[in-house]
Amino acid sequence: MRYPIVQTGMGWVAGPRLVAATANAGGLGILASATMTLDELGAAIGEVRPGPRRPSASTCAPTWPTSVTASP
């Protein structure tokens, strides 16, 4: 990390593009994965290509291996 900036994993907002952009700008991008299945998470991680030596992270849901479903 170049700057002490953390972009948090906000559900449905912090996707691969935001995570990669934050990491490329020198901060820590965190992928919001609590609403994803494991397959969706794997695909999203594959989309996060922040570049060499650029850290990124992901949240995790204690309910895995199933996806989290929001209640109305």
All heavy atoms as TSV, in Angstrom:
chain	resi	resn	atom	element	x	y	z
A	1	MET	N	N	0.835	-1.178	0.000
A	1	MET	CA	C	0.000	0.000	0.000
A	1	MET	C	C	0.876	1.235	0.000
A	1	MET	O	O	1.869	1.301	0.695
A	1	MET	CB	C	-0.901	0.021	1.233
A	1	MET	CG	C	-2.132	-0.814	1.086
A	1	MET	SD	S	-3.306	-0.805	2.471
A	1	MET	CE	C	-2.926	0.597	3.430
A	2	ARG	N	N	0.438	2.191	-0.757
A	2	ARG	CA	C	1.176	3.447	-0.813
A	2	ARG	C	C	0.580	4.474	0.142
A	2	ARG	O	O	1.281	5.284	0.720
A	2	ARG	CB	C	1.138	3.964	-2.241
A	2	ARG	CG	C	1.969	5.178	-2.443
A	2	ARG	CD	C	2.077	5.505	-3.911
A	2	ARG	NE	N	2.882	6.708	-4.046
A	2	ARG	CZ	C	2.962	7.408	-5.125
A	2	ARG	NH1	N	2.299	7.031	-6.198
A	2	ARG	NH2	N	3.702	8.475	-5.177
A	3	TYR	N	N	-0.741	4.441	0.279
A	3	TYR	CA	C	-1.444	5.384	1.151
A	3	TYR	C	C	-2.277	4.609	2.178
A	3	TYR	O	O	-2.790	3.548	1.867
A	3	TYR	CB	C	-2.374	6.292	0.336
A	3	TYR	CG	C	-1.656	7.063	-0.742
A	3	TYR	CD1	C	-1.770	6.704	-2.071
A	3	TYR	CD2	C	-0.853	8.139	-0.416
A	3	TYR	CE1	C	-1.106	7.398	-3.064
A	3	TYR	CE2	C	-0.176	8.845	-1.402
A	3	TYR	CZ	C	-0.313	8.469	-2.729
A	3	TYR	OH	O	0.351	9.160	-3.695
A	4	PRO	N	N	-2.452	5.150	3.379
A	4	PRO	CA	C	-3.249	4.454	4.396
A	4	PRO	C	C	-4.748	4.664	4.178
A	4	PRO	O	O	-5.457	5.189	5.025
A	4	PRO	CB	C	-2.766	5.085	5.695
A	4	PRO	CG	C	-2.369	6.466	5.312
A	4	PRO	CD	C	-1.809	6.341	3.913
A	5	ILE	N	N	-5.209	4.285	2.991
A	5	ILE	CA	C	-6.620	4.434	2.635
A	5	ILE	C	C	-7.204	3.038	2.435
A	5	ILE	O	O	-6.653	2.228	1.707
A	5	ILE	CB	C	-6.786	5.259	1.345
A	5	ILE	CG1	C	-6.250	6.667	1.564
A	5	ILE	CG2	C	-8.242	5.271	0.886
A	5	ILE	CD1	C	-6.157	7.491	0.306
A	6	VAL	N	N	-8.329	2.785	3.103
A	6	VAL	CA	C	-9.000	1.492	2.984
A	6	VAL	C	C	-10.392	1.731	2.425
A	6	VAL	O	O	-11.172	2.489	2.980
A	6	VAL	CB	C	-9.098	0.782	4.353
A	6	VAL	CG1	C	-9.887	-0.500	4.233
A	6	VAL	CG2	C	-7.710	0.518	4.907
A	7	GLN	N	N	-10.675	1.098	1.307
A	7	GLN	CA	C	-12.009	1.133	0.713
A	7	GLN	C	C	-12.702	-0.115	1.208
A	7	GLN	O	O	-12.304	-1.214	0.918
A	7	GLN	CB	C	-11.887	1.172	-0.821
A	7	GLN	CG	C	-13.156	0.870	-1.586
A	7	GLN	CD	C	-13.188	-0.581	-2.002
A	7	GLN	OE1	O	-12.305	-1.080	-2.682
A	7	GLN	NE2	N	-14.218	-1.284	-1.579
A	8	THR	N	N	-13.731	0.054	2.015
A	8	THR	CA	C	-14.368	-1.083	2.669
A	8	THR	C	C	-15.239	-1.906	1.722
A	8	THR	O	O	-15.640	-1.430	0.672
A	8	THR	CB	C	-15.200	-0.602	3.874
A	8	THR	OG1	O	-15.627	-1.729	4.615
A	8	THR	CG2	C	-16.412	0.189	3.442
A	9	GLY	N	N	-15.500	-3.122	2.110
A	9	GLY	CA	C	-16.319	-4.033	1.318
A	9	GLY	C	C	-17.798	-3.785	1.546
A	9	GLY	O	O	-18.408	-4.458	2.363
A	10	MET	N	N	-18.362	-2.816	0.843
A	10	MET	CA	C	-19.777	-2.475	0.986
A	10	MET	C	C	-20.600	-3.331	0.027
A	10	MET	O	O	-20.353	-3.322	-1.173
A	10	MET	CB	C	-19.999	-0.997	0.661
A	10	MET	CG	C	-19.189	-0.058	1.530
A	10	MET	SD	S	-19.143	1.621	0.849
A	10	MET	CE	C	-17.964	1.393	-0.502
A	11	GLY	N	N	-21.562	-4.088	0.567
A	11	GLY	CA	C	-22.366	-4.993	-0.246
A	11	GLY	C	C	-22.984	-4.334	-1.467
A	11	GLY	O	O	-23.499	-3.227	-1.385
A	12	TRP	N	N	-22.910	-4.996	-2.584
A	12	TRP	CA	C	-23.444	-4.584	-3.879
A	12	TRP	C	C	-22.782	-3.330	-4.430
A	12	TRP	O	O	-23.165	-2.847	-5.485
A	12	TRP	CB	C	-24.959	-4.391	-3.837
A	12	TRP	CG	C	-25.698	-5.649	-3.562
A	12	TRP	CD1	C	-25.860	-6.710	-4.420
A	12	TRP	CD2	C	-26.344	-6.020	-2.355
A	12	TRP	NE1	N	-26.567	-7.701	-3.817
A	12	TRP	CE2	C	-26.894	-7.299	-2.530
A	12	TRP	CE3	C	-26.519	-5.397	-1.126
A	12	TRP	CZ2	C	-27.594	-7.968	-1.552
A	12	TRP	CZ3	C	-27.229	-6.067	-0.148
A	12	TRP	CH2	C	-27.756	-7.326	-0.360
A	13	VAL	N	N	-21.810	-2.754	-3.738
A	13	VAL	CA	C	-21.141	-1.543	-4.208
A	13	VAL	C	C	-19.672	-1.808	-4.509
A	13	VAL	O	O	-19.156	-1.389	-5.542
A	13	VAL	CB	C	-21.254	-0.405	-3.156
A	13	VAL	CG1	C	-20.486	0.814	-3.595
A	13	VAL	CG2	C	-22.712	-0.069	-2.896
A	14	ALA	N	N	-18.991	-2.502	-3.617
A	14	ALA	CA	C	-17.548	-2.715	-3.744
A	14	ALA	C	C	-17.273	-3.944	-4.607
A	14	ALA	O	O	-16.947	-5.013	-4.120
A	14	ALA	CB	C	-16.912	-2.861	-2.366
A	15	GLY	N	N	-17.420	-3.744	-5.903
A	15	GLY	CA	C	-17.170	-4.814	-6.860
A	15	GLY	C	C	-15.728	-4.801	-7.348
A	15	GLY	O	O	-14.903	-3.986	-6.909
A	16	PRO	N	N	-15.423	-5.692	-8.278
A	16	PRO	CA	C	-14.049	-5.832	-8.768
A	16	PRO	C	C	-13.441	-4.556	-9.334
A	16	PRO	O	O	-12.268	-4.278	-9.105
A	16	PRO	CB	C	-14.165	-6.902	-9.855
A	16	PRO	CG	C	-15.375	-7.687	-9.496
A	16	PRO	CD	C	-16.314	-6.713	-8.853
A	17	ARG	N	N	-14.222	-3.750	-10.038
A	17	ARG	CA	C	-13.662	-2.527	-10.633
A	17	ARG	C	C	-13.250	-1.525	-9.568
A	17	ARG	O	O	-12.183	-0.907	-9.670
A	17	ARG	CB	C	-14.674	-1.899	-11.585
A	17	ARG	CG	C	-14.863	-2.725	-12.859
A	17	ARG	CD	C	-15.912	-2.160	-13.778
A	17	ARG	NE	N	-15.639	-0.767	-14.101
A	17	ARG	CZ	C	-16.558	0.086	-14.528
A	17	ARG	NH1	N	-17.812	-0.287	-14.683
A	17	ARG	NH2	N	-16.233	1.321	-14.809
A	18	LEU	N	N	-14.076	-1.343	-8.526
A	18	LEU	CA	C	-13.736	-0.410	-7.458
A	18	LEU	C	C	-12.535	-0.911	-6.667
A	18	LEU	O	O	-11.640	-0.139	-6.318
A	18	LEU	CB	C	-14.930	-0.196	-6.528
A	18	LEU	CG	C	-14.702	0.755	-5.353
A	18	LEU	CD1	C	-14.284	2.142	-5.832
A	18	LEU	CD2	C	-15.950	0.831	-4.484
A	19	VAL	N	N	-12.485	-2.206	-6.399
A	19	VAL	CA	C	-11.360	-2.786	-5.659
A	19	VAL	C	C	-10.058	-2.585	-6.427
A	19	VAL	O	O	-9.050	-2.144	-5.870
A	19	VAL	CB	C	-11.601	-4.283	-5.375
A	19	VAL	CG1	C	-10.377	-4.948	-4.779
A	19	VAL	CG2	C	-12.808	-4.454	-4.451
A	20	ALA	N	N	-10.069	-2.892	-7.720
A	20	ALA	CA	C	-8.864	-2.728	-8.535
A	20	ALA	C	C	-8.449	-1.266	-8.631
A	20	ALA	O	O	-7.263	-0.943	-8.523
A	20	ALA	CB	C	-9.098	-3.309	-9.926
A	21	ALA	N	N	-9.417	-0.361	-8.806
A	21	ALA	CA	C	-9.091	1.064	-8.904
A	21	ALA	C	C	-8.478	1.575	-7.601
A	21	ALA	O	O	-7.507	2.340	-7.625
A	21	ALA	CB	C	-10.346	1.864	-9.247
A	22	THR	N	N	-9.023	1.142	-6.474
A	22	THR	CA	C	-8.481	1.567	-5.182
A	22	THR	C	C	-7.062	1.052	-5.000
A	22	THR	O	O	-6.167	1.788	-4.584
A	22	THR	CB	C	-9.378	1.078	-4.030
A	22	THR	OG1	O	-10.699	1.591	-4.227
A	22	THR	CG2	C	-8.856	1.528	-2.683
A	23	ALA	N	N	-6.851	-0.225	-5.316
A	23	ALA	CA	C	-5.514	-0.808	-5.183
A	23	ALA	C	C	-4.526	-0.126	-6.118
A	23	ALA	O	O	-3.394	0.177	-5.722
A	23	ALA	CB	C	-5.564	-2.311	-5.455
A	24	ASN	N	N	-4.946	0.131	-7.346
A	24	ASN	CA	C	-4.059	0.792	-8.307
A	24	ASN	C	C	-3.726	2.214	-7.901
A	24	ASN	O	O	-2.685	2.741	-8.276
A	24	ASN	CB	C	-4.675	0.774	-9.704
A	24	ASN	CG	C	-4.553	-0.574	-10.355
A	24	ASN	OD1	O	-3.609	-1.321	-10.101
A	24	ASN	ND2	N	-5.513	-0.913	-11.181
A	25	ALA	N	N	-4.607	2.844	-7.118
A	25	ALA	CA	C	-4.362	4.203	-6.639
A	25	ALA	C	C	-3.492	4.209	-5.385
A	25	ALA	O	O	-3.132	5.263	-4.888
A	25	ALA	CB	C	-5.681	4.912	-6.361
A	26	GLY	N	N	-3.161	3.025	-4.858
A	26	GLY	CA	C	-2.269	2.945	-3.709
A	26	GLY	C	C	-2.937	2.629	-2.394
A	26	GLY	O	O	-2.288	2.569	-1.360
A	27	GLY	N	N	-4.255	2.405	-2.396
A	27	GLY	CA	C	-4.972	2.052	-1.170
A	27	GLY	C	C	-5.233	0.554	-1.103
A	27	GLY	O	O	-4.744	-0.214	-1.927
A	28	LEU	N	N	-6.022	0.151	-0.130
A	28	LEU	CA	C	-6.404	-1.250	0.021
A	28	LEU	C	C	-7.855	-1.389	-0.400
A	28	LEU	O	O	-8.757	-0.853	0.249
A	28	LEU	CB	C	-6.242	-1.723	1.469
A	28	LEU	CG	C	-6.728	-3.146	1.758
A	28	LEU	CD1	C	-5.920	-4.171	0.964
A	28	LEU	CD2	C	-6.653	-3.441	3.245
A	29	GLY	N	N	-8.097	-2.083	-1.495
A	29	GLY	CA	C	-9.450	-2.331	-1.981
A	29	GLY	C	C	-9.978	-3.626	-1.393
A	29	GLY	O	O	-9.286	-4.641	-1.392
A	30	ILE	N	N	-11.209	-3.598	-0.878
A	30	ILE	CA	C	-11.809	-4.784	-0.274
A	30	ILE	C	C	-13.078	-5.143	-1.035
A	30	ILE	O	O	-14.006	-4.340	-1.140
A	30	ILE	CB	C	-12.119	-4.552	1.218
A	30	ILE	CG1	C	-10.834	-4.233	1.969
A	30	ILE	CG2	C	-12.801	-5.781	1.816
A	30	ILE	CD1	C	-11.026	-3.892	3.426
A	31	LEU	N	N	-13.123	-6.349	-1.548
A	31	LEU	CA	C	-14.244	-6.864	-2.318
A	31	LEU	C	C	-15.370	-7.273	-1.377
A	31	LEU	O	O	-15.154	-8.022	-0.428
A	31	LEU	CB	C	-13.772	-8.077	-3.135
A	31	LEU	CG	C	-14.777	-8.758	-4.037
A	31	LEU	CD1	C	-15.193	-7.830	-5.165
A	31	LEU	CD2	C	-14.175	-10.034	-4.604
A	32	ALA	N	N	-16.573	-6.772	-1.637
A	32	ALA	CA	C	-17.743	-7.142	-0.832
A	32	ALA	C	C	-18.252	-8.480	-1.333
A	32	ALA	O	O	-18.764	-8.586	-2.435
A	32	ALA	CB	C	-18.827	-6.082	-0.960
A	33	SER	N	N	-18.114	-9.522	-0.527
A	33	SER	CA	C	-18.487	-10.849	-1.000
A	33	SER	C	C	-19.554	-11.526	-0.161
A	33	SER	O	O	-19.929	-12.650	-0.436
A	33	SER	CB	C	-17.244	-11.736	-1.054
A	33	SER	OG	O	-16.686	-11.853	0.241
A	34	ALA	N	N	-20.088	-10.844	0.844
A	34	ALA	CA	C	-21.068	-11.471	1.727
A	34	ALA	C	C	-22.345	-11.859	1.002
A	34	ALA	O	O	-23.048	-12.759	1.438
A	34	ALA	CB	C	-21.396	-10.545	2.891
A	35	THR	N	N	-22.638	-11.206	-0.114
A	35	THR	CA	C	-23.852	-11.518	-0.870
A	35	THR	C	C	-23.587	-12.454	-2.042
A	35	THR	O	O	-24.489	-12.712	-2.832
A	35	THR	CB	C	-24.493	-10.223	-1.391
A	35	THR	OG1	O	-23.552	-9.551	-2.235
A	35	THR	CG2	C	-24.894	-9.306	-0.248
A	36	MET	N	N	-22.364	-12.973	-2.146
A	36	MET	CA	C	-21.983	-13.827	-3.276
A	36	MET	C	C	-21.936	-15.294	-2.881
A	36	MET	O	O	-21.691	-15.625	-1.726
A	36	MET	CB	C	-20.586	-13.452	-3.787
A	36	MET	CG	C	-20.448	-12.083	-4.322
A	36	MET	SD	S	-18.732	-11.841	-4.859
A	36	MET	CE	C	-18.775	-10.125	-5.287
A	37	THR	N	N	-22.124	-16.142	-3.882
A	37	THR	CA	C	-21.837	-17.562	-3.696
A	37	THR	C	C	-20.336	-17.736	-3.855
A	37	THR	O	O	-19.636	-16.814	-4.303
A	37	THR	CB	C	-22.571	-18.417	-4.744
A	37	THR	OG1	O	-22.037	-18.085	-6.036
A	37	THR	CG2	C	-24.081	-18.191	-4.712
A	38	LEU	N	N	-19.843	-18.900	-3.530
A	38	LEU	CA	C	-18.407	-19.146	-3.699
A	38	LEU	C	C	-17.995	-19.053	-5.163
A	38	LEU	O	O	-16.917	-18.543	-5.482
A	38	LEU	CB	C	-18.015	-20.495	-3.116
A	38	LEU	CG	C	-18.015	-20.557	-1.589
A	38	LEU	CD1	C	-17.723	-21.983	-1.115
A	38	LEU	CD2	C	-17.011	-19.594	-1.004
A	39	ASP	N	N	-18.854	-19.527	-6.078
A	39	ASP	CA	C	-18.538	-19.422	-7.504
A	39	ASP	C	C	-18.484	-17.967	-7.957
A	39	ASP	O	O	-17.606	-17.572	-8.719
A	39	ASP	CB	C	-19.565	-20.186	-8.341
A	39	ASP	CG	C	-19.435	-21.693	-8.191
A	39	ASP	OD1	O	-18.339	-22.170	-7.820
A	39	ASP	OD2	O	-20.431	-22.392	-8.451
A	40	GLU	N	N	-19.432	-17.150	-7.476
A	40	GLU	CA	C	-19.422	-15.724	-7.809
A	40	GLU	C	C	-18.186	-15.045	-7.241
A	40	GLU	O	O	-17.583	-14.188	-7.895
A	40	GLU	CB	C	-20.683	-15.045	-7.277
A	40	GLU	CG	C	-21.951	-15.463	-7.993
A	40	GLU	CD	C	-23.216	-14.988	-7.309
A	40	GLU	OE1	O	-23.199	-14.778	-6.069
A	40	GLU	OE2	O	-24.217	-14.841	-8.013
A	41	LEU	N	N	-17.800	-15.431	-6.028
A	41	LEU	CA	C	-16.601	-14.862	-5.417
A	41	LEU	C	C	-15.366	-15.203	-6.238
A	41	LEU	O	O	-14.527	-14.334	-6.497
A	41	LEU	CB	C	-16.441	-15.339	-3.977
A	41	LEU	CG	C	-15.158	-14.899	-3.268
A	41	LEU	CD1	C	-15.054	-13.383	-3.225
A	41	LEU	CD2	C	-15.105	-15.500	-1.879
A	42	GLY	N	N	-15.260	-16.450	-6.657
A	42	GLY	CA	C	-14.114	-16.845	-7.478
A	42	GLY	C	C	-14.028	-16.045	-8.763
A	42	GLY	O	O	-12.948	-15.594	-9.159
A	43	ALA	N	N	-15.177	-15.831	-9.403
A	43	ALA	CA	C	-15.200	-15.045	-10.638
A	43	ALA	C	C	-14.832	-13.589	-10.359
A	43	ALA	O	O	-14.077	-12.974	-11.123
A	43	ALA	CB	C	-16.579	-15.129	-11.284
A	44	ALA	N	N	-15.343	-13.027	-9.269
A	44	ALA	CA	C	-15.046	-11.629	-8.933
A	44	ALA	C	C	-13.575	-11.437	-8.611
A	44	ALA	O	O	-12.967	-10.452	-9.031
A	44	ALA	CB	C	-15.913	-11.180	-7.753
A	45	ILE	N	N	-12.995	-12.388	-7.880
A	45	ILE	CA	C	-11.563	-12.298	-7.579
A	45	ILE	C	C	-10.754	-12.339	-8.864
A	45	ILE	O	O	-9.766	-11.615	-9.016
A	45	ILE	CB	C	-11.140	-13.412	-6.600
A	45	ILE	CG1	C	-11.726	-13.118	-5.213
A	45	ILE	CG2	C	-9.620	-13.543	-6.535
A	45	ILE	CD1	C	-11.550	-14.240	-4.213
A	46	GLY	N	N	-11.205	-13.165	-9.816
A	46	GLY	CA	C	-10.529	-13.223	-11.112
A	46	GLY	C	C	-10.596	-11.911	-11.863
A	46	GLY	O	O	-9.714	-11.606	-12.668
A	47	GLU	N	N	-11.642	-11.119	-11.619
A	47	GLU	CA	C	-11.791	-9.816	-12.271
A	47	GLU	C	C	-10.954	-8.731	-11.610
A	47	GLU	O	O	-10.697	-7.696	-12.219
A	47	GLU	CB	C	-13.255	-9.388	-12.262
A	47	GLU	CG	C	-14.151	-10.240	-13.132
A	47	GLU	CD	C	-15.598	-9.786	-13.030
A	47	GLU	OE1	O	-15.844	-8.560	-13.022
A	47	GLU	OE2	O	-16.469	-10.657	-12.944
A	48	VAL	N	N	-10.566	-8.940	-10.355
A	48	VAL	CA	C	-9.749	-7.954	-9.645
A	48	VAL	C	C	-8.310	-8.180	-10.070
A	48	VAL	O	O	-7.653	-9.095	-9.643
A	48	VAL	CB	C	-9.871	-8.084	-8.109
A	48	VAL	CG1	C	-8.941	-7.089	-7.419
A	48	VAL	CG2	C	-11.296	-7.880	-7.665
A	49	ARG	N	N	-7.845	-7.339	-10.930
A	49	ARG	CA	C	-6.468	-7.456	-11.395
A	49	ARG	C	C	-5.746	-6.160	-11.047
A	49	ARG	O	O	-5.467	-5.345	-11.914
A	49	ARG	CB	C	-6.427	-7.726	-12.882
A	49	ARG	CG	C	-7.165	-8.992	-13.249
A	49	ARG	CD	C	-6.898	-9.376	-14.672
A	49	ARG	NE	N	-7.844	-10.350	-15.167
A	49	ARG	CZ	C	-7.842	-11.636	-14.856
A	49	ARG	NH1	N	-6.961	-12.093	-14.016
A	49	ARG	NH2	N	-8.724	-12.459	-15.367
A	50	PRO	N	N	-5.463	-5.973	-9.755
A	50	PRO	CA	C	-4.878	-4.696	-9.332
A	50	PRO	C	C	-3.432	-4.493	-9.747
A	50	PRO	O	O	-2.918	-3.400	-9.633
A	50	PRO	CB	C	-5.011	-4.723	-7.822
A	50	PRO	CG	C	-5.086	-6.155	-7.468
A	50	PRO	CD	C	-5.739	-6.827	-8.638
A	51	GLY	N	N	-2.793	-5.522	-10.241
A	51	GLY	CA	C	-1.417	-5.367	-10.670
A	51	GLY	C	C	-0.444	-5.946	-9.665
A	51	GLY	O	O	-0.817	-6.339	-8.575
A	52	PRO	N	N	0.806	-6.027	-10.067
A	52	PRO	CA	C	1.815	-6.624	-9.196
A	52	PRO	C	C	2.030	-5.825	-7.912
A	52	PRO	O	O	2.041	-4.595	-7.932
A	52	PRO	CB	C	3.069	-6.633	-10.057
A	52	PRO	CG	C	2.839	-5.587	-11.089
A	52	PRO	CD	C	1.359	-5.526	-11.295
A	53	ARG	N	N	2.125	-6.556	-6.818
A	53	ARG	CA	C	2.425	-5.969	-5.503
A	53	ARG	C	C	1.392	-4.954	-5.038
A	53	ARG	O	O	1.702	-4.044	-4.298
A	53	ARG	CB	C	3.812	-5.358	-5.497
A	53	ARG	CG	C	4.875	-6.378	-5.760
A	53	ARG	CD	C	6.239	-5.811	-5.460
A	53	ARG	NE	N	7.237	-6.759	-5.878
A	53	ARG	CZ	C	8.197	-6.515	-6.735
A	53	ARG	NH1	N	8.338	-5.317	-7.236
A	53	ARG	NH2	N	9.057	-7.439	-7.055
A	54	ARG	N	N	0.184	-5.079	-5.492
A	54	ARG	CA	C	-0.892	-4.212	-5.033
A	54	ARG	C	C	-1.855	-5.057	-4.213
A	54	ARG	O	O	-2.480	-5.966	-4.724
A	54	ARG	CB	C	-1.652	-3.593	-6.203
A	54	ARG	CG	C	-0.810	-2.724	-7.096
A	54	ARG	CD	C	-0.462	-1.439	-6.402
A	54	ARG	NE	N	0.272	-0.594	-7.345
A	54	ARG	CZ	C	0.693	0.590	-7.048
A	54	ARG	NH1	N	0.486	1.099	-5.864
A	54	ARG	NH2	N	1.338	1.283	-7.932
A	55	PRO	N	N	-1.975	-4.766	-2.924
A	55	PRO	CA	C	-2.820	-5.603	-2.077
A	55	PRO	C	C	-4.306	-5.360	-2.321
A	55	PRO	O	O	-4.724	-4.260	-2.676
A	55	PRO	CB	C	-2.438	-5.168	-0.667
A	55	PRO	CG	C	-1.971	-3.765	-0.819
A	55	PRO	CD	C	-1.322	-3.712	-2.172
A	56	SER	N	N	-5.075	-6.412	-2.162
A	56	SER	CA	C	-6.528	-6.320	-2.156
A	56	SER	C	C	-7.021	-7.399	-1.207
A	56	SER	O	O	-6.272	-8.284	-0.820
A	56	SER	CB	C	-7.119	-6.488	-3.552
A	56	SER	OG	O	-6.783	-7.749	-4.086
A	57	ALA	N	N	-8.271	-7.304	-0.803
A	57	ALA	CA	C	-8.814	-8.241	0.181
A	57	ALA	C	C	-10.268	-8.530	-0.158
A	57	ALA	O	O	-10.836	-7.950	-1.072
A	57	ALA	CB	C	-8.697	-7.648	1.585
A	58	SER	N	N	-10.868	-9.414	0.596
A	58	SER	CA	C	-12.275	-9.754	0.434
A	58	SER	C	C	-12.895	-9.978	1.801
A	58	SER	O	O	-12.229	-10.452	2.720
A	58	SER	CB	C	-12.408	-11.022	-0.411
A	58	SER	OG	O	-13.745	-11.456	-0.420
A	59	THR	N	N	-14.160	-9.628	1.917
A	59	THR	CA	C	-14.898	-9.981	3.126
A	59	THR	C	C	-15.307	-11.441	2.996
A	59	THR	O	O	-15.192	-12.027	1.927
A	59	THR	CB	C	-16.159	-9.111	3.272
A	59	THR	OG1	O	-16.999	-9.310	2.140
A	59	THR	CG2	C	-15.799	-7.645	3.430
A	60	CYS	N	N	-15.779	-12.027	4.049
A	60	CYS	CA	C	-16.293	-13.393	3.947
A	60	CYS	C	C	-17.542	-13.518	4.808
A	60	CYS	O	O	-17.726	-12.772	5.766
A	60	CYS	CB	C	-15.250	-14.424	4.353
A	60	CYS	SG	S	-14.736	-14.305	6.056
A	61	ALA	N	N	-18.390	-14.444	4.450
A	61	ALA	CA	C	-19.644	-14.637	5.167
A	61	ALA	C	C	-19.591	-15.945	5.946
A	61	ALA	O	O	-19.198	-16.970	5.402
A	61	ALA	CB	C	-20.805	-14.662	4.184
A	62	PRO	N	N	-19.985	-15.925	7.213
A	62	PRO	CA	C	-19.945	-17.152	8.013
A	62	PRO	C	C	-20.956	-18.189	7.568
A	62	PRO	O	O	-20.899	-19.322	8.011
A	62	PRO	CB	C	-20.253	-16.653	9.429
A	62	PRO	CG	C	-21.013	-15.393	9.225
A	62	PRO	CD	C	-20.461	-14.781	7.961
A	63	THR	N	N	-21.862	-17.826	6.659
A	63	THR	CA	C	-22.882	-18.766	6.199
A	63	THR	C	C	-22.442	-19.588	4.991
A	63	THR	O	O	-23.188	-20.425	4.531
A	63	THR	CB	C	-24.181	-18.025	5.832
A	63	THR	OG1	O	-23.880	-17.062	4.829
A	63	THR	CG2	C	-24.786	-17.366	7.050
A	64	TRP	N	N	-21.271	-19.317	4.465
A	64	TRP	CA	C	-20.829	-20.114	3.320
A	64	TRP	C	C	-20.792	-21.556	3.709
A	64	TRP	O	O	-20.565	-21.863	4.852
A	64	TRP	CB	C	-19.459	-19.650	2.836
A	64	TRP	CG	C	-19.506	-18.388	2.021
A	64	TRP	CD1	C	-20.584	-17.832	1.420
A	64	TRP	CD2	C	-18.415	-17.531	1.748
A	64	TRP	NE1	N	-20.230	-16.670	0.790
A	64	TRP	CE2	C	-18.912	-16.463	0.962
A	64	TRP	CE3	C	-17.064	-17.545	2.074
A	64	TRP	CZ2	C	-18.116	-15.447	0.505
A	64	TRP	CZ3	C	-16.277	-16.519	1.609
A	64	TRP	CH2	C	-16.792	-15.487	0.830
A	65	PRO	N	N	-21.033	-22.524	2.883
A	65	PRO	CA	C	-20.933	-22.507	1.431
A	65	PRO	C	C	-22.177	-22.076	0.673
A	65	PRO	O	O	-22.199	-22.104	-0.528
A	65	PRO	CB	C	-20.598	-23.951	1.086
A	65	PRO	CG	C	-21.267	-24.739	2.119
A	65	PRO	CD	C	-21.191	-23.879	3.373
A	66	THR	N	N	-23.251	-21.686	1.315
A	66	THR	CA	C	-24.407	-21.200	0.598
A	66	THR	C	C	-24.345	-19.697	0.497
A	66	THR	O	O	-23.628	-19.039	1.225
A	66	THR	CB	C	-25.718	-21.596	1.312
A	66	THR	OG1	O	-25.702	-21.022	2.621
A	66	THR	CG2	C	-25.847	-23.109	1.426
A	67	SER	N	N	-25.103	-19.133	-0.422
A	67	SER	CA	C	-25.100	-17.680	-0.559
A	67	SER	C	C	-26.014	-17.054	0.494
A	67	SER	O	O	-26.893	-17.696	1.043
A	67	SER	CB	C	-25.583	-17.277	-1.957
A	67	SER	OG	O	-26.928	-17.664	-2.133
A	68	VAL	N	N	-25.796	-15.795	0.740
A	68	VAL	CA	C	-26.597	-15.052	1.692
A	68	VAL	C	C	-27.773	-14.437	0.965
A	68	VAL	O	O	-27.619	-13.843	-0.092
A	68	VAL	CB	C	-25.754	-13.934	2.355
A	68	VAL	CG1	C	-26.605	-13.096	3.276
A	68	VAL	CG2	C	-24.580	-14.538	3.092
A	69	THR	N	N	-28.964	-14.598	1.497
A	69	THR	CA	C	-30.159	-14.025	0.892
A	69	THR	C	C	-30.725	-12.958	1.813
A	69	THR	O	O	-30.955	-13.221	2.991
A	69	THR	CB	C	-31.217	-15.126	0.659
A	69	THR	OG1	O	-30.652	-16.174	-0.101
A	69	THR	CG2	C	-32.429	-14.559	-0.076
A	70	ALA	N	N	-30.943	-11.787	1.260
A	70	ALA	CA	C	-31.477	-10.684	2.061
A	70	ALA	C	C	-32.978	-10.877	2.257
A	70	ALA	O	O	-33.690	-11.312	1.361
A	70	ALA	CB	C	-31.209	-9.357	1.366
A	71	SER	N	N	-33.450	-10.556	3.439
A	71	SER	CA	C	-34.882	-10.612	3.741
A	71	SER	C	C	-35.506	-9.253	3.482
A	71	SER	O	O	-34.875	-8.235	3.718
A	71	SER	CB	C	-35.107	-10.982	5.210
A	71	SER	OG	O	-34.443	-12.167	5.520
A	72	PRO	N	N	-36.768	-9.228	3.026
A	72	PRO	CA	C	-37.416	-7.918	2.811
A	72	PRO	C	C	-37.696	-7.218	4.124
A	72	PRO	O	O	-37.782	-7.730	5.149
A	72	PRO	CB	C	-38.694	-8.247	2.088
A	72	PRO	CG	C	-38.843	-9.722	2.076
A	72	PRO	CD	C	-37.590	-10.317	2.612
